[in-house]
């Protein structure tokens, strides 16, 4: 009888000890991924905030590019709609993530088309305002790329933590942890605007 109780107690203590391995590591990994997602959202918002500046520059300099510019404006409006935005609790929802990615990719694609098309106009490229904007958009796109990379790495670490023994015990029993969805561009580098040659012809 005593032996049976000792074995049961050992099993319980061992299980608790193993489960405790995930008590702190799982929420720490989750919070890190959520913080990195906030950086992704901030980077995309910064990019969206630059569009009105581009609108002013292009509208005043290239009448023929207004149709392409309209596509950028519409894509920006779509990408910043409240129902498209993702909060930290939605990071495990592949459908919501796909909607968000599609909207951001659409904006990135429209912006890329406009920037490539205005490259045809040396008088526009030589303007100080346009040059300053290009520096800003290049910095913004770099921050988007870095934020996505950091978020995906945080998601990889979190997903590994909740699936790896012994943390998986605490993840499932205590936290009910679910995998998070990484950010995947539709095509490699689709979220990054092309680099333009700003030198005069």
MODELLER restraints for C-alpha pairs under 7 A, 6 or more apart:
rsr = mdl.restraints
at = mdl.atoms
rsr.add(forms.Gaussian(group=physical.xy_distance, feature=features.Distance(at['CA:18:A'], at['CA:166:A']), mean=5.64, stdev=0.5))
rsr.add(forms.Gaussian(group=physical.xy_distance, feature=features.Distance(at['CA:19:A'], at['CA:166:A']), mean=6.59, stdev=0.5))
rsr.add(forms.Gaussian(group=physical.xy_distance, feature=features.Distance(at['CA:19:A'], at['CA:167:A']), mean=6.53, stdev=0.5))
rsr.add(forms.Gaussian(group=physical.xy_distance, feature=features.Distance(at['CA:19:A'], at['CA:169:A']), mean=5.08, stdev=0.5))
rsr.add(forms.Gaussian(group=physical.xy_distance, feature=features.Distance(at['CA:19:A'], at['CA:170:A']), mean=4.36, stdev=0.5))
rsr.add(forms.Gaussian(group=physical.xy_distance, feature=features.Distance(at['CA:20:A'], at['CA:170:A']), mean=6.25, stdev=0.5))
rsr.add(forms.Gaussian(group=physical.xy_distance, feature=features.Distance(at['CA:21:A'], at['CA:166:A']), mean=6.39, stdev=0.5))
rsr.add(forms.Gaussian(group=physical.xy_distance, feature=features.Distance(at['CA:21:A'], at['CA:167:A']), mean=5.39, stdev=0.5))
rsr.add(forms.Gaussian(group=physical.xy_distance, feature=features.Distance(at['CA:21:A'], at['CA:170:A']), mean=6.80, stdev=0.5))
rsr.add(forms.Gaussian(group=physical.xy_distance, feature=features.Distance(at['CA:22:A'], at['CA:167:A']), mean=4.08, stdev=0.5))
rsr.add(forms.Gaussian(group=physical.xy_distance, feature=features.Distance(at['CA:22:A'], at['CA:168:A']), mean=6.77, stdev=0.5))
rsr.add(forms.Gaussian(group=physical.xy_distance, feature=features.Distance(at['CA:22:A'], at['CA:169:A']), mean=6.94, stdev=0.5))
rsr.add(forms.Gaussian(group=physical.xy_distance, feature=features.Distance(at['CA:22:A'], at['CA:170:A']), mean=4.45, stdev=0.5))
rsr.add(forms.Gaussian(group=physical.xy_distance, feature=features.Distance(at['CA:22:A'], at['CA:171:A']), mean=5.87, stdev=0.5))
rsr.add(forms.Gaussian(group=physical.xy_distance, feature=features.Distance(at['CA:23:A'], at['CA:170:A']), mean=5.76, stdev=0.5))
rsr.add(forms.Gaussian(group=physical.xy_distance, feature=features.Distance(at['CA:26:A'], at['CA:158:A']), mean=6.98, stdev=0.5))
rsr.add(forms.Gaussian(group=physical.xy_distance, feature=features.Distance(at['CA:26:A'], at['CA:161:A']), mean=6.47, stdev=0.5))
rsr.add(forms.Gaussian(group=physical.xy_distance, feature=features.Distance(at['CA:26:A'], at['CA:162:A']), mean=6.47, stdev=0.5))
rsr.add(forms.Gaussian(group=physical.xy_distance, feature=features.Distance(at['CA:26:A'], at['CA:171:A']), mean=6.17, stdev=0.5))
rsr.add(forms.Gaussian(group=physical.xy_distance, feature=features.Distance(at['CA:29:A'], at['CA:157:A']), mean=6.82, stdev=0.5))
rsr.add(forms.Gaussian(group=physical.xy_distance, feature=features.Distance(at['CA:29:A'], at['CA:158:A']), mean=4.91, stdev=0.5))
rsr.add(forms.Gaussian(group=physical.xy_distance, feature=features.Distance(at['CA:30:A'], at['CA:158:A']), mean=5.94, stdev=0.5))
rsr.add(forms.Gaussian(group=physical.xy_distance, feature=features.Distance(at['CA:32:A'], at['CA:154:A']), mean=6.41, stdev=0.5))
rsr.add(forms.Gaussian(group=physical.xy_distance, feature=features.Distance(at['CA:33:A'], at['CA:151:A']), mean=6.03, stdev=0.5))
rsr.add(forms.Gaussian(group=physical.xy_distance, feature=features.Distance(at['CA:33:A'], at['CA:154:A']), mean=4.77, stdev=0.5))
rsr.add(forms.Gaussian(group=physical.xy_distance, feature=features.Distance(at['CA:33:A'], at['CA:155:A']), mean=5.53, stdev=0.5))
rsr.add(forms.Gaussian(group=physical.xy_distance, feature=features.Distance(at['CA:34:A'], at['CA:88:A']), mean=5.68, stdev=0.5))
rsr.add(forms.Gaussian(group=physical.xy_distance, feature=features.Distance(at['CA:36:A'], at['CA:147:A']), mean=6.86, stdev=0.5))
rsr.add(forms.Gaussian(group=physical.xy_distance, feature=features.Distance(at['CA:36:A'], at['CA:150:A']), mean=6.41, stdev=0.5))
rsr.add(forms.Gaussian(group=physical.xy_distance, feature=features.Distance(at['CA:36:A'], at['CA:151:A']), mean=4.73, stdev=0.5))
rsr.add(forms.Gaussian(group=physical.xy_distance, feature=features.Distance(at['CA:37:A'], at['CA:151:A']), mean=5.70, stdev=0.5))
rsr.add(forms.Gaussian(group=physical.xy_distance, feature=features.Distance(at['CA:39:A'], at['CA:147:A']), mean=5.78, stdev=0.5))
rsr.add(forms.Gaussian(group=physical.xy_distance, feature=features.Distance(at['CA:40:A'], at['CA:144:A']), mean=6.37, stdev=0.5))
rsr.add(forms.Gaussian(group=physical.xy_distance, feature=features.Distance(at['CA:40:A'], at['CA:147:A']), mean=4.94, stdev=0.5))
rsr.add(forms.Gaussian(group=physical.xy_distance, feature=features.Distance(at['CA:40:A'], at['CA:148:A']), mean=5.84, stdev=0.5))
rsr.add(forms.Gaussian(group=physical.xy_distance, feature=features.Distance(at['CA:43:A'], at['CA:140:A']), mean=6.73, stdev=0.5))
rsr.add(forms.Gaussian(group=physical.xy_distance, feature=features.Distance(at['CA:43:A'], at['CA:143:A']), mean=5.95, stdev=0.5))
rsr.add(forms.Gaussian(group=physical.xy_distance, feature=features.Distance(at['CA:43:A'], at['CA:144:A']), mean=5.04, stdev=0.5))
rsr.add(forms.Gaussian(group=physical.xy_distance, feature=features.Distance(at['CA:43:A'], at['CA:147:A']), mean=6.98, stdev=0.5))
rsr.add(forms.Gaussian(group=physical.xy_distance, feature=features.Distance(at['CA:44:A'], at['CA:144:A']), mean=6.27, stdev=0.5))
rsr.add(forms.Gaussian(group=physical.xy_distance, feature=features.Distance(at['CA:46:A'], at['CA:140:A']), mean=6.69, stdev=0.5))
rsr.add(forms.Gaussian(group=physical.xy_distance, feature=features.Distance(at['CA:47:A'], at['CA:137:A']), mean=6.89, stdev=0.5))
rsr.add(forms.Gaussian(group=physical.xy_distance, feature=features.Distance(at['CA:47:A'], at['CA:140:A']), mean=5.73, stdev=0.5))
rsr.add(forms.Gaussian(group=physical.xy_distance, feature=features.Distance(at['CA:48:A'], at['CA:76:A']), mean=6.18, stdev=0.5))
rsr.add(forms.Gaussian(group=physical.xy_distance, feature=features.Distance(at['CA:55:A'], at['CA:69:A']), mean=6.94, stdev=0.5))
rsr.add(forms.Gaussian(group=physical.xy_distance, feature=features.Distance(at['CA:57:A'], at['CA:130:A']), mean=6.56, stdev=0.5))
rsr.add(forms.Gaussian(group=physical.xy_distance, feature=features.Distance(at['CA:59:A'], at['CA:66:A']), mean=6.61, stdev=0.5))
rsr.add(forms.Gaussian(group=physical.xy_distance, feature=features.Distance(at['CA:61:A'], at['CA:124:A']), mean=6.36, stdev=0.5))
rsr.add(forms.Gaussian(group=physical.xy_distance, feature=features.Distance(at['CA:68:A'], at['CA:114:A']), mean=5.77, stdev=0.5))
rsr.add(forms.Gaussian(group=physical.xy_distance, feature=features.Distance(at['CA:69:A'], at['CA:114:A']), mean=6.35, stdev=0.5))
rsr.add(forms.Gaussian(group=physical.xy_distance, feature=features.Distance(at['CA:71:A'], at['CA:110:A']), mean=6.12, stdev=0.5))
rsr.add(forms.Gaussian(group=physical.xy_distance, feature=features.Distance(at['CA:72:A'], at['CA:107:A']), mean=6.25, stdev=0.5))
rsr.add(forms.Gaussian(group=physical.xy_distance, feature=features.Distance(at['CA:72:A'], at['CA:110:A']), mean=5.07, stdev=0.5))
rsr.add(forms.Gaussian(group=physical.xy_distance, feature=features.Distance(at['CA:72:A'], at['CA:111:A']), mean=5.64, stdev=0.5))
rsr.add(forms.Gaussian(group=physical.xy_distance, feature=features.Distance(at['CA:75:A'], at['CA:106:A']), mean=6.13, stdev=0.5))
rsr.add(forms.Gaussian(group=physical.xy_distance, feature=features.Distance(at['CA:75:A'], at['CA:107:A']), mean=4.76, stdev=0.5))
rsr.add(forms.Gaussian(group=physical.xy_distance, feature=features.Distance(at['CA:75:A'], at['CA:110:A']), mean=6.99, stdev=0.5))
rsr.add(forms.Gaussian(group=physical.xy_distance, feature=features.Distance(at['CA:76:A'], at['CA:107:A']), mean=5.75, stdev=0.5))
rsr.add(forms.Gaussian(group=physical.xy_distance, feature=features.Distance(at['CA:78:A'], at['CA:103:A']), mean=6.38, stdev=0.5))
rsr.add(forms.Gaussian(group=physical.xy_distance, feature=features.Distance(at['CA:79:A'], at['CA:103:A']), mean=4.74, stdev=0.5))
rsr.add(forms.Gaussian(group=physical.xy_distance, feature=features.Distance(at['CA:79:A'], at['CA:104:A']), mean=5.63, stdev=0.5))
rsr.add(forms.Gaussian(group=physical.xy_distance, feature=features.Distance(at['CA:79:A'], at['CA:107:A']), mean=6.79, stdev=0.5))
rsr.add(forms.Gaussian(group=physical.xy_distance, feature=features.Distance(at['CA:84:A'], at['CA:99:A']), mean=6.59, stdev=0.5))
rsr.add(forms.Gaussian(group=physical.xy_distance, feature=features.Distance(at['CA:84:A'], at['CA:100:A']), mean=5.58, stdev=0.5))
rsr.add(forms.Gaussian(group=physical.xy_distance, feature=features.Distance(at['CA:85:A'], at['CA:100:A']), mean=6.53, stdev=0.5))
rsr.add(forms.Gaussian(group=physical.xy_distance, feature=features.Distance(at['CA:91:A'], at['CA:97:A']), mean=6.98, stdev=0.5))
rsr.add(forms.Gaussian(group=physical.xy_distance, feature=features.Distance(at['CA:91:A'], at['CA:180:A']), mean=5.34, stdev=0.5))
rsr.add(forms.Gaussian(group=physical.xy_distance, feature=features.Distance(at['CA:91:A'], at['CA:181:A']), mean=5.87, stdev=0.5))
rsr.add(forms.Gaussian(group=physical.xy_distance, feature=features.Distance(at['CA:92:A'], at['CA:178:A']), mean=6.66, stdev=0.5))
rsr.add(forms.Gaussian(group=physical.xy_distance, feature=features.Distance(at['CA:92:A'], at['CA:179:A']), mean=5.87, stdev=0.5))
rsr.add(forms.Gaussian(group=physical.xy_distance, feature=features.Distance(at['CA:92:A'], at['CA:180:A']), mean=4.11, stdev=0.5))
rsr.add(forms.Gaussian(group=physical.xy_distance, feature=features.Distance(at['CA:92:A'], at['CA:181:A']), mean=5.28, stdev=0.5))
rsr.add(forms.Gaussian(group=physical.xy_distance, feature=features.Distance(at['CA:93:A'], at['CA:181:A']), mean=6.84, stdev=0.5))
rsr.add(forms.Gaussian(group=physical.xy_distance, feature=features.Distance(at['CA:94:A'], at['CA:181:A']), mean=6.06, stdev=0.5))
rsr.add(forms.Gaussian(group=physical.xy_distance, feature=features.Distance(at['CA:101:A'], at['CA:185:A']), mean=6.77, stdev=0.5))
rsr.add(forms.Gaussian(group=physical.xy_distance, feature=features.Distance(at['CA:105:A'], at['CA:190:A']), mean=6.38, stdev=0.5))
rsr.add(forms.Gaussian(group=physical.xy_distance, feature=features.Distance(at['CA:105:A'], at['CA:191:A']), mean=5.69, stdev=0.5))
rsr.add(forms.Gaussian(group=physical.xy_distance, feature=features.Distance(at['CA:108:A'], at['CA:190:A']), mean=6.98, stdev=0.5))
rsr.add(forms.Gaussian(group=physical.xy_distance, feature=features.Distance(at['CA:108:A'], at['CA:191:A']), mean=5.50, stdev=0.5))
rsr.add(forms.Gaussian(group=physical.xy_distance, feature=features.Distance(at['CA:108:A'], at['CA:192:A']), mean=6.72, stdev=0.5))
rsr.add(forms.Gaussian(group=physical.xy_distance, feature=features.Distance(at['CA:108:A'], at['CA:193:A']), mean=6.49, stdev=0.5))
rsr.add(forms.Gaussian(group=physical.xy_distance, feature=features.Distance(at['CA:112:A'], at['CA:193:A']), mean=5.22, stdev=0.5))
rsr.add(forms.Gaussian(group=physical.xy_distance, feature=features.Distance(at['CA:112:A'], at['CA:194:A']), mean=6.30, stdev=0.5))
rsr.add(forms.Gaussian(group=physical.xy_distance, feature=features.Distance(at['CA:119:A'], at['CA:125:A']), mean=6.63, stdev=0.5))
rsr.add(forms.Gaussian(group=physical.xy_distance, feature=features.Distance(at['CA:122:A'], at['CA:200:A']), mean=6.20, stdev=0.5))
rsr.add(forms.Gaussian(group=physical.xy_distance, feature=features.Distance(at['CA:122:A'], at['CA:201:A']), mean=6.76, stdev=0.5))
rsr.add(forms.Gaussian(group=physical.xy_distance, feature=features.Distance(at['CA:124:A'], at['CA:130:A']), mean=6.80, stdev=0.5))
rsr.add(forms.Gaussian(group=physical.xy_distance, feature=features.Distance(at['CA:125:A'], at['CA:131:A']), mean=6.61, stdev=0.5))
rsr.add(forms.Gaussian(group=physical.xy_distance, feature=features.Distance(at['CA:125:A'], at['CA:198:A']), mean=6.16, stdev=0.5))
rsr.add(forms.Gaussian(group=physical.xy_distance, feature=features.Distance(at['CA:126:A'], at['CA:200:A']), mean=6.73, stdev=0.5))
rsr.add(forms.Gaussian(group=physical.xy_distance, feature=features.Distance(at['CA:141:A'], at['CA:192:A']), mean=5.53, stdev=0.5))
rsr.add(forms.Gaussian(group=physical.xy_distance, feature=features.Distance(at['CA:141:A'], at['CA:193:A']), mean=6.50, stdev=0.5))
rsr.add(forms.Gaussian(group=physical.xy_distance, feature=features.Distance(at['CA:145:A'], at['CA:192:A']), mean=6.93, stdev=0.5))
rsr.add(forms.Gaussian(group=physical.xy_distance, feature=features.Distance(at['CA:148:A'], at['CA:183:A']), mean=6.65, stdev=0.5))
rsr.add(forms.Gaussian(group=physical.xy_distance, feature=features.Distance(at['CA:152:A'], at['CA:182:A']), mean=5.20, stdev=0.5))
rsr.add(forms.Gaussian(group=physical.xy_distance, feature=features.Distance(at['CA:152:A'], at['CA:183:A']), mean=6.36, stdev=0.5))
rsr.add(forms.Gaussian(group=physical.xy_distance, feature=features.Distance(at['CA:155:A'], at['CA:180:A']), mean=6.11, stdev=0.5))
rsr.add(forms.Gaussian(group=physical.xy_distance, feature=features.Distance(at['CA:155:A'], at['CA:182:A']), mean=6.19, stdev=0.5))
rsr.add(forms.Gaussian(group=physical.xy_distance, feature=features.Distance(at['CA:159:A'], at['CA:179:A']), mean=5.37, stdev=0.5))
rsr.add(forms.Gaussian(group=physical.xy_distance, feature=features.Distance(at['CA:159:A'], at['CA:180:A']), mean=6.66, stdev=0.5))
rsr.add(forms.Gaussian(group=physical.xy_distance, feature=features.Distance(at['CA:161:A'], at['CA:167:A']), mean=6.14, stdev=0.5))
rsr.add(forms.Gaussian(group=physical.xy_distance, feature=features.Distance(at['CA:161:A'], at['CA:168:A']), mean=6.87, stdev=0.5))
rsr.add(forms.Gaussian(group=physical.xy_distance, feature=features.Distance(at['CA:162:A'], at['CA:168:A']), mean=4.67, stdev=0.5))
rsr.add(forms.Gaussian(group=physical.xy_distance, feature=features.Distance(at['CA:162:A'], at['CA:171:A']), mean=5.36, stdev=0.5))
rsr.add(forms.Gaussian(group=physical.xy_distance, feature=features.Distance(at['CA:162:A'], at['CA:177:A']), mean=6.78, stdev=0.5))
rsr.add(forms.Gaussian(group=physical.xy_distance, feature=features.Distance(at['CA:171:A'], at['CA:177:A']), mean=5.20, stdev=0.5))
rsr.add(forms.Gaussian(group=physical.xy_distance, feature=features.Distance(at['CA:185:A'], at['CA:191:A']), mean=6.40, stdev=0.5))
